[in-house]
Amino acid sequence: MVQTLDLKRLGLIALTLAGLSACSPPTESADGELQGKVILTGSSTVAPLASELGKRFEQEHPEVRVDVQTGGSSRGLADARSGQADIGMMSRDLAADETDVTAYAVARDGVAMIIHADNPVTELSPEQVIDIYTGGITQWSAVDGDDTPVSVVNKAEGRSTLEVFLKHFKLENSDIAAQVIIGDNEQGIKTVTGNPDAIGYVSIGAAENSIARGAPLKLLPLEGINPSTASVQDGSFPLSRTLNFVTKGEPETLTKAFIDFAQSPEVHDIVEQQNFVPIDFSQ
């Protein structure tokens, strides 16, 4: 009898715990103030912007915490799908078959070729970029540079910047003859600024931020257009992309509030401070 009662008691406890675990954490306090935690993972391009947005959101909502983690757009998409993150960060548009998640645009950015500031090369044609990245050109002297070997820096699989680069130049990753494989934008910038013979490609916003801090970096024109926030904004730069938040299903109260905040004119100054282009959703 004692054993039976214990089993019943354990069963009631298990049911109670199951009921508790099925409940979503509160997103509003008794007075209606937002509270809780928003977890974002994914694109290293979007992460600095998301962090700054999170800081201001926390200031306006003291009972909220915004946790931003990097790992690439592929991680952001996977974590949003699995529920490991409330929001995935992606520095590209959704593919045609990625219909199980919803994207919310928060800014626009460009992708630029970068070289060391001491490299005398001032411009590369699309054909020259392709030849460099596929091993057809191995010396800088072939493109009016020094008589030194080119060190090709490529992005790792799963990085949206890689996908954007490959799509624009109509390449497959298997075509690339790289000497160095890097992850996030900061690693790419450090690699190029540390090697006068290196060439890579990164977010224009990330590159402009680094140059403003004194990094010996040079952004190369593409198809005769200088890479800059301004040329992305006016649509003239040929290699640009949308920076997105993605969610699985309809976002809950707190997550929706943060997404609405990130898309509001109230944060255009933060977007511009990160050298990205704000999106005007009123148009």
N, C-alpha and C positions, 0 to 999 in steps of 0.2 A: 504493500500500500504506500509506504513511504516513497519507494522508487517511482511509482505511478504519479504521485503528486509532484515529485521533482521534475519528471518529464513534462507534465502539464505546465508547470511553472516555467520551465525552460522554453517550452513552445510559445507561451505568452510573451516571454521576454524577447524571443526571436522575432515574433510578429511585430512587437512594438518597435524594435530596432529597425526592422525592414521598413516600417511605415515612416520612421524618422529619416532614414537614409534616402527615401524616395522624395522627400520634401526638398524643394529648392531653397537655398539660403535666402534670408530676407534681403531685399534690395531697397527697402524704405523703412525708416524708423517710424515710431508712433506719430511723430510730428510731420511726417511726409518727406523728411530729408533722405536723400540717397545714401546708402551705406553698403559696404561689401567690398569685393575685390574683382577687378577685371584683369584677366591674364591674356596677353598678346604674345605670340611667337611668330618667328619667320624672318622675312627679308631684312638683311643688314642695311639696305638702303632706306627702308621705311622706319627702321627702329629708332634712329635719333629723333626723327620727327615725332613718332609716337611717344617717346619719352618726354619730350617737351610739352606735347599736348597733355600727357598724363599729369605733369607737374601743375599745370594751370587748372586742370580739372579737379585735382586734389585740393588746391587752394580754395576753389569754389564749393567743394563738397568735402569737408574735413573728415567725414566718416568713410571715405572711399580711398582705396589704394589701387594704383594701376601698376601692374607688374609686366615689364617688357623684356622679352628674351629673343635672342637672334637664333640663327641656324639655317637661314636660307628660305626662299619662298616655298620650296617643296615641303619643308618642315611645317611652315605656316598652314599650308593647305591640308596636310595630313593631320595636324593637331586640331584644326577646326573641324575636320570630318569626324575625328574620333572623340571629340569633346575634351581633349587634353588642354585646349585653349578656348577661351570665349571668342577670341578674334584671331584669325590668321592674317599675317602681313605678307602681301605679295607685290613685287615690283614689276608686274606685267598684267595684261588682261587675261581673263579666264579663257581657256581653250574651249573649243566647240563641244567637247565631251565632258566638260567639268560643270555639268548642270545641277549637281547635287548641292552646290554651295551658292551663296549670293554674294556678289562683289559690291563694295561701296567705295567709289573713287574719293580719294582725299587730297590728291595733288598730281601734278605732272612733272616729269623729269626727263632728261636726255642721257644718252650714253656716249662718251667721247673717248677717242684714242688718246693715250697719255704717254709722254716720254720725259726723260730727265731734262731739266731746264738748260743744261750745258750741251745738249745734243743740237747740232746745227741744223737739222732737218726742220723745215717749217710747214710742210704739208705733204700728205700722201694721198694718191688717188685711190679709189676703191679697189682697183686692180692691183695696186701695190700692196695694199693691206692684205688682200687675199693671198698674194704671192708670199708675203712675209709669214703669214700664219700657216701656210701649207708647205713651207720649206723651199719655195721657188727662189726666194731672195734670202740670203743668209748673211750678207755683209751690208753694213750701212752705206758703204761707198756706192752701192748700186742705186741708191736713192738720194744722191748728193750729200751723204753724210761722211763721217770719218771712216777710215779703213779698219773697222773693228767688227767683230761678229755681232749679229743681232741676237738678243736674248728675249725669246718670246714668252710672255706671261699670259696664261689662260686661266679662266675661271673653272672651278670644280663643278662636276655634275650636280644638278639640283639647284643651281643658282640662276635666277631669272635673267641676270645681266648676260650670262652665257647664252641663254635661249634667244634673247633679243638680238645679240651680236650675230649668232649663227643664222637666224632668220633673215636679218638685213643683208648679210653678205652671201646668202644662199649656200651655206656650208653645213657639213655634218661634223659633229665633234670628233669623229674618227679621222677627219681630214687634217686636223690641227697638229702641227709639229711643234709642241711647246717644250721649253726647257724648265719652266716653273709653273706649277699649278697652285693657285691661291683660292682662298675662300671669300672673305668679305672685302668690301671696298677699301677699308683701312689697310688691310694686309697687302692689297694690290698697290696702293699708293706708297706704302713703305718699301715694297720691293722695287718699284721703279725709281723712287728717289734715292735708293741705296745703290743703284746700278746705272751708270750713265749710258749703258748699251741696251737697256731694257725697253720694251714696249708692252703696254697693256691697255685695258679699257675698263672704265669705271663710271659710276654715276657722275654727271656733271656737277650736281649739287655737292657731292662729297669732295670732288676735286677742287671746286671753287672755295670751299671751306678750308681745305688744306693749304691752298695757295695763299689765302688771306692770313693764315697762321705762319707763313714764311716757308712752306715746303718748296724745294727746288723742282717744280713740276711745270710741264708745258702741255696744254691741250691743243690737239691738232685739228685744223678745219676738216670738214667732210663735205665733199662735193662743192667746195668753194664757200661753205657757210661756217662761220666761226661758232664753236660750241659755247653756249652761254645760256643763262636763265632767260635772257631777253629773246634769243632766237628760238628757244623752246616755246616761250609764251606766244610769240607771233606766228608760230607754226612753220617757220622757214627751215629749222634744223631737221635733217632727214631721219635722225635716229632718236626718237623719243618714245615715251611710254607713260602709262597711267600707273600711279601708285595706289594700291587698293587695300582695304580691310575686307576680309571674307568671313562669313559665318555659315554654320550649318543650320538651316531652318530659320524661323523668325527669332531675332535676338530678344532676350529677356530685357526687363525694364532697365537695369543698370547698363547692360551692354548697349542697348539701343540709345540710351542717353549719351553715352560716350561717343558712339558713332555720329549721332546728330551734332554733337559738340564739334567733332573733328571736321564735319562738313559745313560748319557755320562760318559766316563772314567774321565772326568774333576772333577766329584763330588765323586769319590770313597773314597777320604779322608774323606769327610763328612759322608758317609755311615759307614765307619770304626770307626770314632769318636763316632758315636751313637751306637757302638757295634753291628752293623748289618753286613751282608755279602754282598759285592758288587756282581753284576751280570755282567759277561763279555759277551756282546752281539756279539762280534766278533767271538766267538767260535761256 
